[in-house]
Amino acid sequence: MMTAHVTSKAADQVVVRPAERADAAIILAFIQDLAAYEKVPEAVVNTVPMIEQCLFGDQPQAYGLICEYDGQPIGFAVYYLTYSTWLGRHGLHLEDLYVSEAFRGLGAGLAIMRYLAQMAVTKGYARFEWQVLDWNQPAIDFYDRIGGKPMNEWLTYRLAGDALEAFAQEAGGSGNTVL
C-alpha cells in the first residue's frame, strides 16, 4: 500500500492512504463539510451506500484517499482517471480535496497532492488536473505554490439535471441507443 508523508514537524503524524469501504461514512461527512465550506450544503444528495457502490463496488470508476493526523481522519480526496487522445495516456483528475479546518496548516493538503502526483508519475499518467472555484483564494494560492498552472483558455461546461435529461431524450440524434 502506498502512503505519503509530509516533511515537517508533523511528518510522523500525517499519513495519506487509500480509502476503504469502512471509510464511506467519514467520506460523506467530509463531502458535507466541503459543501458547507463552498456555501452549498443543500447540494449534497450523496449517501453512504452510494459512496460504497461508486468507490468500492465491483467496477469503481472513482477512488478515494483518506488523510490522517495521529491516526485520526482529517481530510479526504476523490479522484478518477481520464484519457488524453492526443497523448495516448491516462491522466488523473482530482474531483475533491478537503481538510478539516482545525487541521489546516499541518501539511495535509500538500501530502494528498504529493501522493496523487507520485501516483501519476509511478503509473505513467500524462497529467494531474483539478478545478478550483474562482473565489477560493487560499486554494488558488496553495496550488500556485506547488506549481499548478491555471488552464485559462478552457471553459468548463456541464449538462446536469433537467437539461441533461432533455438533451438525452431529444429526437433527431444518430439513432443509436445507449443501453
MDTraj code that builds the backbone (N, CA, C; nanometers):
import mdtraj as md
import numpy as np

residues = "MET MET THR ALA HIS VAL THR SER LYS ALA ALA ASP GLN VAL VAL VAL ARG PRO ALA GLU ARG ALA ASP ALA ALA ILE ILE LEU ALA PHE ILE GLN ASP LEU ALA ALA TYR GLU LYS VAL PRO GLU ALA VAL VAL ASN THR VAL PRO MET ILE GLU GLN CYS LEU PHE GLY ASP GLN PRO GLN ALA TYR GLY LEU ILE CYS GLU TYR ASP GLY GLN PRO ILE GLY PHE ALA VAL TYR TYR LEU THR TYR SER THR TRP LEU GLY ARG HIS GLY LEU HIS LEU GLU ASP LEU TYR VAL SER GLU ALA PHE ARG GLY LEU GLY ALA GLY LEU ALA ILE MET ARG TYR LEU ALA GLN MET ALA VAL THR LYS GLY TYR ALA ARG PHE GLU TRP GLN VAL LEU ASP TRP ASN GLN PRO ALA ILE ASP PHE TYR ASP ARG ILE GLY GLY LYS PRO MET ASN GLU TRP LEU THR TYR ARG LEU ALA GLY ASP ALA LEU GLU ALA PHE ALA GLN GLU ALA GLY GLY SER GLY ASN THR VAL LEU".split()
xyz = np.array([
    [0.0844, -0.1181, 0.0000],
    [0.0000, 0.0000, 0.0000],
    [0.0884, 0.1237, 0.0000],
    [0.0600, 0.2172, -0.0891],
    [0.1351, 0.3408, -0.0988],
    [0.0834, 0.4391, 0.0049],
    [0.1735, 0.5068, 0.0753],
    [0.1361, 0.6145, 0.1652],
    [0.2306, 0.7300, 0.1414],
    [0.1867, 0.8514, 0.1727],
    [0.2706, 0.9693, 0.1579],
    [0.2832, 1.0364, 0.2931],
    [0.4012, 1.0809, 0.3239],
    [0.4268, 1.1532, 0.4474],
    [0.4770, 1.2927, 0.4124],
    [0.4458, 1.3912, 0.4949],
    [0.4985, 1.5255, 0.4743],
    [0.6312, 1.5373, 0.5464],
    [0.7121, 1.6310, 0.5016],
    [0.8410, 1.6523, 0.5661],
    [0.8336, 1.7814, 0.6466],
    [0.7870, 1.7722, 0.7676],
    [0.7801, 1.8831, 0.8612],
    [0.7702, 1.8220, 1.0001],
    [0.7475, 1.9063, 1.0988],
    [0.7363, 1.8526, 1.2348],
    [0.6158, 1.7599, 1.2505],
    [0.5199, 1.7671, 1.1568],
    [0.4031, 1.6794, 1.1614],
    [0.4235, 1.5524, 1.0792],
    [0.5444, 1.5337, 1.0255],
    [0.5693, 1.4228, 0.9326],
    [0.5316, 1.2871, 0.9886],
    [0.5511, 1.2667, 1.1156],
    [0.5207, 1.1368, 1.1745],
    [0.3721, 1.1169, 1.2004],
    [0.2940, 1.2220, 1.1900],
    [0.1525, 1.2107, 1.2235],
    [0.0577, 1.2281, 1.1051],
    [0.1044, 1.2818, 0.9915],
    [0.0192, 1.2998, 0.8734],
    [0.0487, 1.1875, 0.7746],
    [-0.0540, 1.1095, 0.7452],
    [-0.0404, 0.9963, 0.6540],
    [-0.1577, 0.9987, 0.5564],
    [-0.1295, 0.9706, 0.4299],
    [-0.2334, 0.9570, 0.3278],
    [-0.2373, 0.8105, 0.2885],
    [-0.3589, 0.7560, 0.2817],
    [-0.3757, 0.6151, 0.2456],
    [-0.4979, 0.5995, 0.1573],
    [-0.5033, 0.4901, 0.0796],
    [-0.6249, 0.4639, 0.0020],
    [-0.7449, 0.4459, 0.0955],
    [-0.8570, 0.4998, 0.0550],
    [-0.9803, 0.4826, 0.1328],
    [-1.0282, 0.3387, 0.1208],
    [-1.0979, 0.2947, 0.2239],
    [-1.1572, 0.1607, 0.2288],
    [-1.3071, 0.1741, 0.2481],
    [-1.3800, 0.0682, 0.2198],
    [-1.5258, 0.0697, 0.2351],
    [-1.5676, 0.1204, 0.3742],
    [-1.4941, 0.0849, 0.4771],
    [-1.5275, 0.1280, 0.6129],
    [-1.5154, 0.2800, 0.6304],
    [-1.4529, 0.3488, 0.5348],
    [-1.4373, 0.4946, 0.5410],
    [-1.5544, 0.5691, 0.4778],
    [-1.6530, 0.4996, 0.4248],
    [-1.7605, 0.5648, 0.3494],
    [-1.8324, 0.6719, 0.4317],
    [-1.8605, 0.6472, 0.5569],
    [-1.9321, 0.7458, 0.6387],
    [-1.8470, 0.8709, 0.6627],
    [-1.7183, 0.8525, 0.6865],
    [-1.6322, 0.9694, 0.7080],
    [-1.6151, 1.0463, 0.5769],
    [-1.6098, 0.9763, 0.4646],
    [-1.6025, 1.0447, 0.3349],
    [-1.7265, 1.1307, 0.3146],
    [-1.8432, 1.0757, 0.3459],
    [-1.9663, 1.1538, 0.3335],
    [-1.9620, 1.2763, 0.4252],
    [-1.9142, 1.2600, 0.5467],
    [-1.9043, 1.3741, 0.6391],
    [-1.8110, 1.4812, 0.5828],
    [-1.6992, 1.4401, 0.5238],
    [-1.6076, 1.5371, 0.4621],
    [-1.6728, 1.6052, 0.3420],
    [-1.7490, 1.5300, 0.2626],
    [-1.8198, 1.5880, 0.1483],
    [-1.9183, 1.6941, 0.1977],
    [-1.9896, 1.6644, 0.3043],
    [-2.0848, 1.7604, 0.3604],
    [-2.0129, 1.8836, 0.4145],
    [-1.8976, 1.8638, 0.4784],
    [-1.8180, 1.9769, 0.5270],
    [-1.7695, 2.0630, 0.4099],
    [-1.7247, 1.9976, 0.3029],
    [-1.6792, 2.0703, 0.1846],
    [-1.7935, 2.1514, 0.1245],
    [-1.9104, 2.0918, 0.1141],
    [-2.0260, 2.1634, 0.0590],
    [-2.0620, 2.2842, 0.1455],
    [-2.0524, 2.2700, 0.2757],
    [-2.0787, 2.3833, 0.3653],
    [-1.9737, 2.4928, 0.3438],
    [-1.8469, 2.4536, 0.3301],
    [-1.7397, 2.5495, 0.3041],
    [-1.7652, 2.6243, 0.1732],
    [-1.8165, 2.5537, 0.0733],
    [-1.8453, 2.6146, -0.0567],
    [-1.9825, 2.6818, -0.0604],
    [-2.0485, 2.6885, 0.0554],
    [-2.1746, 2.7595, 0.0738],
    [-2.2931, 2.6981, -0.0005],
    [-2.2880, 2.5646, -0.0206],
    [-2.3992, 2.4937, -0.0853],
    [-2.4280, 2.3612, -0.0129],
    [-2.4512, 2.3652, 0.1179],
    [-2.4700, 2.2385, 0.1901],
    [-2.5897, 2.1582, 0.1410],
    [-2.6894, 2.2252, 0.0864],
    [-2.8093, 2.1566, 0.0380],
    [-2.7836, 2.0793, -0.0911],
    [-2.6699, 2.1005, -0.1541],
    [-2.6409, 2.0354, -0.2823],
    [-2.6033, 1.8883, -0.2680],
    [-2.5659, 1.8455, -0.1490],
    [-2.5219, 1.7065, -0.1304],
    [-2.6423, 1.6143, -0.1201],
    [-2.6519, 1.5214, -0.2149],
    [-2.7550, 1.4175, -0.2103],
    [-2.6905, 1.2796, -0.1939],
    [-2.5592, 1.2767, -0.1924],
    [-2.4833, 1.1527, -0.1772],
    [-2.5183, 1.0847, -0.0450],
    [-2.5000, 0.9532, -0.0399],
    [-2.5264, 0.8744, 0.0803],
    [-2.4120, 0.7758, 0.1003],
    [-2.4055, 0.7172, 0.2166],
    [-2.3043, 0.6144, 0.2433],
    [-2.3175, 0.4983, 0.1448],
    [-2.4384, 0.4434, 0.1211],
    [-2.4478, 0.3354, 0.0224],
    [-2.4020, 0.3763, -0.1174],
    [-2.4288, 0.4998, -0.1571],
    [-2.3841, 0.5461, -0.2878],
    [-2.2316, 0.5518, -0.2941],
    [-2.1696, 0.5995, -0.1882],
    [-2.0227, 0.6035, -0.1825],
    [-1.9669, 0.4625, -0.1855],
    [-2.0276, 0.3731, -0.1086],
    [-1.9806, 0.2334, -0.1083],
    [-1.9873, 0.1734, -0.2482],
    [-2.0945, 0.2011, -0.3211],
    [-2.1093, 0.1465, -0.4556],
    [-2.0110, 0.2101, -0.5533],
    [-2.0042, 0.3423, -0.5524],
    [-1.9221, 0.4123, -0.6523],
    [-1.7717, 0.3986, -0.6289],
    [-1.7285, 0.4012, -0.5049],
    [-1.5849, 0.3952, -0.4768],
    [-1.5343, 0.2540, -0.4466],
    [-1.6243, 0.1656, -0.4024],
    [-1.5795, 0.0339, -0.3565],
    [-1.6589, -0.0820, -0.4150],
    [-1.7429, -0.0545, -0.5142],
    [-1.8242, -0.1584, -0.5760],
    [-1.7426, -0.2470, -0.6690],
    [-1.8132, -0.3265, -0.7489],
    [-1.7477, -0.4222, -0.8387],
    [-1.6612, -0.3554, -0.9456],
    [-1.7050, -0.2425, -0.9973],
    [-1.6304, -0.1733, -1.1023],
    [-1.6192, -0.0246, -1.0697],
    [-1.5402, 0.0113, -0.9698],
    [-1.5311, 0.1528, -0.9331],
    [-1.4713, 0.2356, -1.0469],
    [-1.5263, 0.3535, -1.0651],
    [-1.4764, 0.4474, -1.1654],
    [-1.4117, 0.5687, -1.0989],
    [-1.4177, 0.5744, -0.9677],
    [-1.3554, 0.6812, -0.8894],
    [-1.2954, 0.6166, -0.7653],
    [-1.2004, 0.6876, -0.7063],
    [-1.1240, 0.6302, -0.5957],
    [-1.1059, 0.7351, -0.4875],
    [-1.0882, 0.6893, -0.3664],
    [-1.0747, 0.7820, -0.2554],
    [-0.9457, 0.7660, -0.1789],
    [-0.9077, 0.8740, -0.1132],
    [-0.7944, 0.8761, -0.0212],
    [-0.8421, 0.9329, 0.1105],
    [-0.7806, 0.8866, 0.2177],
    [-0.8045, 0.9419, 0.3500],
    [-0.6726, 0.9966, 0.4010],
    [-0.6778, 1.1158, 0.4573],
    [-0.5601, 1.1747, 0.5209],
    [-0.5844, 1.1706, 0.6707],
    [-0.4862, 1.1163, 0.7427],
    [-0.4976, 1.1042, 0.8885],
    [-0.3874, 1.1833, 0.9566],
    [-0.4202, 1.2368, 1.0720],
    [-0.3231, 1.3024, 1.1586],
    [-0.3259, 1.2298, 1.2920],
    [-0.2145, 1.1746, 1.3278],
    [-0.2040, 1.0993, 1.4531],
    [-0.3128, 0.9916, 1.4614],
    [-0.3418, 0.9275, 1.3456],
    [-0.4392, 0.8189, 1.3399],
    [-0.5834, 0.8612, 1.3242],
    [-0.6121, 0.9915, 1.3224],
    [-0.7492, 1.0426, 1.3112],
    [-0.7730, 1.0963, 1.1702],
    [-0.8827, 1.0568, 1.1038],
    [-0.9123, 1.1123, 0.9711],
    [-0.9351, 1.2628, 0.9786],
    [-0.8604, 1.3370, 0.8954],
    [-0.8733, 1.4834, 0.8950],
    [-0.9044, 1.5385, 0.7558],
    [-0.9014, 1.4534, 0.6555],
    [-0.9285, 1.5012, 0.5207],
    [-0.9447, 1.3855, 0.4240],
    [-0.9826, 1.4208, 0.3027],
    [-1.0050, 1.3180, 0.2007],
    [-0.9817, 1.3778, 0.0636],
    [-0.9708, 1.2902, -0.0324],
    [-0.9693, 1.3283, -0.1740],
    [-1.0409, 1.2189, -0.2515],
    [-1.1039, 1.2585, -0.3599],
    [-1.1636, 1.1649, -0.4547],
    [-1.1075, 1.2009, -0.5915],
    [-1.0653, 1.0985, -0.6656],
    [-1.0068, 1.1204, -0.7972],
    [-1.0544, 1.0115, -0.8925],
    [-1.0348, 1.0364, -1.0198],
    [-1.0671, 0.9369, -1.1223],
    [-0.9683, 0.9516, -1.2369],
    [-0.9660, 0.8526, -1.3233],
    [-0.8758, 0.8545, -1.4372],
    [-0.9413, 0.9225, -1.5574],
    [-0.8593, 0.9906, -1.6341],
    [-0.9011, 1.0494, -1.7604],
    [-0.8169, 0.9852, -1.8702],
    [-0.8416, 1.0255, -1.9926],
    [-0.7624, 0.9735, -2.1030],
    [-0.7374, 1.0861, -2.2013],
    [-0.6143, 1.1067, -2.2407],
    [-0.5790, 1.2064, -2.3408],
    [-0.5669, 1.1373, -2.4760],
    [-0.6541, 1.1745, -2.5678],
    [-0.6461, 1.1176, -2.7020],
    [-0.5199, 1.1658, -2.7735],
    [-0.4740, 1.2841, -2.7440],
    [-0.3539, 1.3368, -2.8081],
    [-0.2291, 1.2679, -2.7582],
    [-0.2241, 1.2407, -2.6293],
    [-0.1040, 1.1801, -2.5713],
    [-0.1117, 1.0278, -2.5671],
    [-0.2315, 0.9745, -2.5798],
    [-0.2479, 0.8295, -2.5756],
    [-0.2189, 0.7705, -2.4391],
    [-0.2420, 0.8492, -2.3355],
    [-0.2141, 0.8034, -2.1991],
    [-0.3230, 0.8525, -2.1043],
    [-0.3351, 0.7808, -1.9949],
    [-0.4277, 0.8221, -1.8908],
    [-0.3755, 0.9460, -1.8193],
    [-0.4669, 1.0110, -1.7526],
    [-0.4367, 1.1210, -1.6628],
    [-0.5153, 1.0994, -1.5353],
    [-0.4899, 1.1825, -1.4389],
    [-0.5576, 1.1730, -1.3102],
    [-0.6303, 1.3047, -1.2870],
    [-0.7581, 1.2974, -1.2543],
    [-0.8368, 1.4172, -1.2241],
    [-0.8792, 1.4132, -1.0779],
    [-0.8401, 1.5144, -1.0044],
    [-0.8795, 1.5295, -0.8644],
    [-1.0170, 1.5939, -0.8610],
    [-1.1158, 1.5209, -0.8148],
    [-1.2524, 1.5724, -0.8076],
    [-1.2703, 1.6617, -0.6861],
    [-1.2293, 1.6140, -0.5708],
    [-1.2422, 1.6912, -0.4470],
    [-1.1259, 1.6632, -0.3548],
    [-1.0844, 1.7664, -0.2841],
    [-0.9853, 1.7560, -0.1772],
    [-1.0360, 1.8446, -0.0651],
    [-1.0382, 1.7903, 0.0561],
    [-1.0849, 1.8678, 0.1702],
    [-1.0070, 1.8261, 0.2936],
    [-0.9643, 1.9263, 0.3707],
    [-0.9001, 1.9043, 0.5000],
    [-0.9806, 1.9817, 0.6032],
    [-1.0156, 1.9158, 0.7119],
    [-1.0919, 1.9811, 0.8184],
    [-1.0210, 2.1089, 0.8632],
    [-1.1000, 2.2127, 0.8842],
    [-1.0458, 2.3447, 0.9165],
    [-0.9486, 2.3424, 1.0340],
    [-0.9792, 2.2663, 1.1356],
    [-0.8944, 2.2624, 1.2560],
    [-0.7560, 2.2035, 1.2286],
    [-0.7407, 2.1341, 1.1156],
    [-0.6141, 2.0672, 1.0863],
    [-0.5411, 2.1283, 0.9666],
    [-0.5881, 2.2402, 0.9178],
    [-0.5194, 2.3057, 0.8064],
    [-0.3881, 2.3653, 0.8569],
    [-0.2886, 2.3642, 0.7706],
    [-0.1584, 2.4181, 0.8080],
    [-0.0597, 2.3120, 0.8542],
    [-0.1038, 2.1879, 0.8653],
    [-0.0151, 2.0793, 0.9071],
    [0.0555, 2.0126, 0.7894],
    [0.0149, 2.0461, 0.6685],
    [0.0721, 1.9825, 0.5505],
    [-0.0137, 1.8711, 0.4950],
    [-0.1379, 1.8593, 0.5421],
    [-0.2259, 1.7513, 0.4956],
    [-0.2604, 1.7675, 0.3477],
    [-0.2969, 1.8882, 0.3056],
    [-0.3275, 1.9111, 0.1651],
    [-0.2065, 1.8841, 0.0769],
    [-0.0913, 1.9277, 0.1227],
    [0.0328, 1.9018, 0.0497],
    [0.0598, 1.7522, 0.0400],
    [0.0362, 1.6789, 0.1472],
    [0.0582, 1.5341, 0.1464],
    [-0.0366, 1.4647, 0.0486],
    [-0.1620, 1.5086, 0.0429],
    [-0.2579, 1.4498, -0.0509],
    [-0.2147, 1.4776, -0.1944],
    [-0.1800, 1.6026, -0.2232],
    [-0.1384, 1.6382, -0.3590],
    [-0.0113, 1.5632, -0.3985],
    [0.0830, 1.5514, -0.3067],
    [0.2073, 1.4797, -0.3372],
    [0.1785, 1.3312, -0.3616],
    [0.0913, 1.2723, -0.2813],
    [0.0525, 1.1319, -0.3003],
    [-0.0006, 1.1110, -0.4417],
    [-0.0924, 1.1990, -0.4836],
    [-0.1518, 1.1862, -0.6168],
    [-0.0488, 1.2112, -0.7271],
    [0.0393, 1.3081, -0.7071],
    [0.1439, 1.3345, -0.8058],
    [0.2376, 1.2146, -0.8173],
    [0.2744, 1.1558, -0.7050],
    [0.3610, 1.0372, -0.7076],
    [0.2909, 0.9212, -0.7773],
    [0.1609, 0.9056, -0.7528],
    [0.0847, 0.8007, -0.8202],
    [0.0864, 0.8237, -0.9704],
    [0.0624, 0.9474, -1.0126],
    [0.0598, 0.9788, -1.1555],
    [0.1945, 0.9470, -1.2201],
    [0.3027, 0.9846, -1.1559],
    [0.4361, 0.9587, -1.2113],
    [0.4650, 0.8090, -1.2136],
    [0.4376, 0.7413, -1.1036],
    [0.4647, 0.5977, -1.0931],
    [0.3881, 0.5179, -1.1979],
    [0.2637, 0.5564, -1.2233],
    [0.1799, 0.4816, -1.3176],
    [0.1927, 0.5314, -1.4612],
    [0.2755, 0.6326, -1.4833],
    [0.2966, 0.6816, -1.6185],
    [0.1837, 0.7673, -1.6729],
    [0.1046, 0.8277, -1.5858],
    [-0.0033, 0.9144, -1.6318],
    [0.0560, 1.0424, -1.6901],
    [-0.0105, 1.0976, -1.7892],
    [0.0392, 1.2158, -1.8589],
    [0.0082, 1.3456, -1.7849],
    [-0.1002, 1.3451, -1.7063],
    [-0.1468, 1.4698, -1.6450],
    [-0.2045, 1.4450, -1.5066],
    [-0.2048, 1.5505, -1.4281],
    [-0.2725, 1.5552, -1.2987],
    [-0.3462, 1.6893, -1.2991],
    [-0.4783, 1.6834, -1.3042],
    [-0.5590, 1.8038, -1.3193],
    [-0.6656, 1.8133, -1.2106],
    [-0.7110, 1.9358, -1.1888],
    [-0.8177, 1.9619, -1.0924],
    [-0.8793, 2.0969, -1.1246],
    [-0.9873, 2.1292, -1.0577],
    [-1.0534, 2.2587, -1.0724],
    [-1.0597, 2.3245, -0.9359],
    [-1.0687, 2.4561, -0.9366],
    [-1.0818, 2.5315, -0.8123],
    [-1.1800, 2.6457, -0.8383],
    [-1.2624, 2.6738, -0.7402],
    [-1.3565, 2.7839, -0.7524],
    [-1.2803, 2.9162, -0.7578],
    [-1.3251, 3.0074, -0.8425],
    [-1.2511, 3.1320, -0.8623],
    [-1.2448, 3.2206, -0.7380],
    [-1.3317, 3.1990, -0.6402],
    [-1.3293, 3.2789, -0.5180],
    [-1.2463, 3.2154, -0.4062],
    [-1.1990, 3.0937, -0.4263],
    [-1.1271, 3.0216, -0.3207],
    [-0.9774, 3.0569, -0.3250],
    [-0.9465, 3.1793, -0.2827],
    [-0.8103, 3.2295, -0.2917],
    [-0.7091, 3.1473, -0.2118],
    [-0.7437, 3.0969, -0.0919],
    [-0.6457, 3.0132, -0.0223],
    [-0.6060, 2.8890, -0.1033],
    [-0.7030, 2.8258, -0.1698],
    [-0.6726, 2.7088, -0.2523],
    [-0.5923, 2.7495, -0.3755],
    [-0.6291, 2.8602, -0.4377],
    [-0.5559, 2.9077, -0.5554],
    [-0.4109, 2.9360, -0.5182],
    [-0.3894, 3.0030, -0.4069],
    [-0.2535, 3.0331, -0.3613],
    [-0.1749, 2.9043, -0.3358],
    [-0.2398, 2.8063, -0.2735],
    [-0.1754, 2.6774, -0.2468],
    [-0.1349, 2.6098, -0.3777],
    [-0.2269, 2.6032, -0.4725],
    [-0.1974, 2.5373, -0.5999],
    [-0.0871, 2.6106, -0.6762],
    [-0.0859, 2.7439, -0.6681],
    [0.0224, 2.8207, -0.7301],
    [0.1567, 2.7856, -0.6663],
    [0.1594, 2.7747, -0.5331],
    [0.2841, 2.7434, -0.4615],
    [0.3428, 2.6087, -0.5010],
    [0.2565, 2.5109, -0.5308],
    [0.3105, 2.3784, -0.5650],
    [0.3389, 2.3644, -0.7142],
    [0.3166, 2.4704, -0.7901],
    [0.3494, 2.4681, -0.9325],
    [0.2335, 2.4415, -1.0256],
    [0.1108, 2.4361, -0.9726],
    [-0.0062, 2.4176, -1.0582],
    [-0.0254, 2.5393, -1.1471],
    [-0.0754, 2.5179, -1.2668],
    [-0.0988, 2.6264, -1.3623],
    [-0.2451, 2.6276, -1.4039],
    [-0.3093, 2.7456, -1.3963],
    [-0.4482, 2.7532, -1.4419],
    [-0.4558, 2.7367, -1.5932],
    [-0.5591, 2.6707, -1.6378],
    [-0.5832, 2.6495, -1.7806],
    [-0.6890, 2.7513, -1.8234],
    [-0.6501, 2.8768, -1.8299],
    [-0.7456, 2.9855, -1.8527],
    [-0.8138, 2.9796, -1.9885],
    [-0.7545, 2.9112, -2.0840],
    [-0.8148, 2.9057, -2.2165],
    [-0.9282, 2.8036, -2.2258],
    [-0.9460, 2.7218, -2.1236],
    [-1.0509, 2.6201, -2.1239],
    [-1.1667, 2.6651, -2.0364],
    [-1.2876, 2.6453, -2.0847],
    [-1.4076, 2.6721, -2.0073],
    [-1.4713, 2.5385, -1.9716],
    [-1.5235, 2.5284, -1.8520],
    [-1.5927, 2.4071, -1.8110],
    [-1.7397, 2.4205, -1.8489],
    [-1.7907, 2.3202, -1.9166],
    [-1.9331, 2.3127, -1.9491],
    [-1.9923, 2.1926, -1.8782],
    [-2.1221, 2.2002, -1.8519],
    [-2.1874, 2.0900, -1.7817],
    [-2.3309, 2.0761, -1.8275],
    [-2.3731, 1.9520, -1.8490],
    [-2.5135, 1.9169, -1.8635],
    [-2.5495, 1.8387, -1.7382],
    [-2.6551, 1.8794, -1.6706],
    [-2.6965, 1.8105, -1.5486],
    [-2.8464, 1.8273, -1.5295],
    [-2.9027, 1.7433, -1.4455],
    [-3.0433, 1.7553, -1.4087],
    [-3.1368, 1.7528, -1.5268],
    [-3.2322, 1.8462, -1.5275],
    [-3.3348, 1.8510, -1.6324],
    [-3.2746, 1.8738, -1.7708],
    [-3.1702, 1.9575, -1.7799],
    [-3.1080, 1.9843, -1.9100],
    [-3.0446, 1.8574, -1.9665],
    [-2.9811, 1.7786, -1.8821],
    [-2.9216, 1.6519, -1.9255],
    [-3.0307, 1.5566, -1.9740],
    [-3.1357, 1.5434, -1.8950],
    [-3.2473, 1.4559, -1.9310],
    [-3.3096, 1.4993, -2.0637],
    [-3.3345, 1.6285, -2.0788],
    [-3.3983, 1.6794, -2.2005],
    [-3.3109, 1.6536, -2.3228],
    [-3.1820, 1.6806, -2.3124],
    [-3.0928, 1.6601, -2.4256],
    [-3.0836, 1.5124, -2.4619],
    [-3.0769, 1.4264, -2.3629],
    [-3.0670, 1.2823, -2.3869],
    [-3.1917, 1.2288, -2.4562],
    [-3.3058, 1.2907, -2.4321],
    [-3.4324, 1.2440, -2.4878],
    [-3.4683, 1.3088, -2.6203],
    [-3.3942, 1.4117, -2.6638],
    [-3.4276, 1.4814, -2.7878],
    [-3.4252, 1.3875, -2.9070],
    [-3.5232, 1.4057, -2.9939],
    [-3.5276, 1.3298, -3.1190],
    [-3.4288, 1.3904, -3.2187],
    [-3.3968, 1.3155, -3.3211],
    [-3.3098, 1.3668, -3.4244],
    [-3.1643, 1.3332, -3.4040],
    [-3.1359, 1.2462, -3.3099],
    [-2.9985, 1.2045, -3.2860],
    [-2.9520, 1.1066, -3.3917],
    [-2.8474, 1.0376, -3.3627],
    [-2.7880, 0.9439, -3.4589],
    [-2.8702, 0.8168, -3.4745],
    [-2.9692, 0.8001, -3.3893],
    [-3.0495, 0.6790, -3.3953],
    [-2.9924, 0.5677, -3.3092],
    [-2.8746, 0.5867, -3.2576],
    [-2.8146, 0.4860, -3.1699],
    [-2.8711, 0.5011, -3.0301],
    [-2.8950, 0.3919, -2.9648],
    [-2.9440, 0.3924, -2.8289],
    [-2.8375, 0.3322, -2.7390],
    [-2.8114, 0.4036, -2.6303],
    [-2.7149, 0.3529, -2.5325],
    [-2.7904, 0.2663, -2.4335],
    [-2.7396, 0.1482, -2.4105],
    [-2.8052, 0.0573, -2.3170],
    [-2.7324, 0.0534, -2.1871],
])
top = md.Topology()
chain = top.add_chain()
for i, resn in enumerate(residues, 1):
    res = top.add_residue(resn, chain, resSeq=i)
    for name in ("N", "CA", "C"):
        top.add_atom(name, md.element.get_by_symbol(name[0]), res)
traj = md.Trajectory(xyz[None], top)
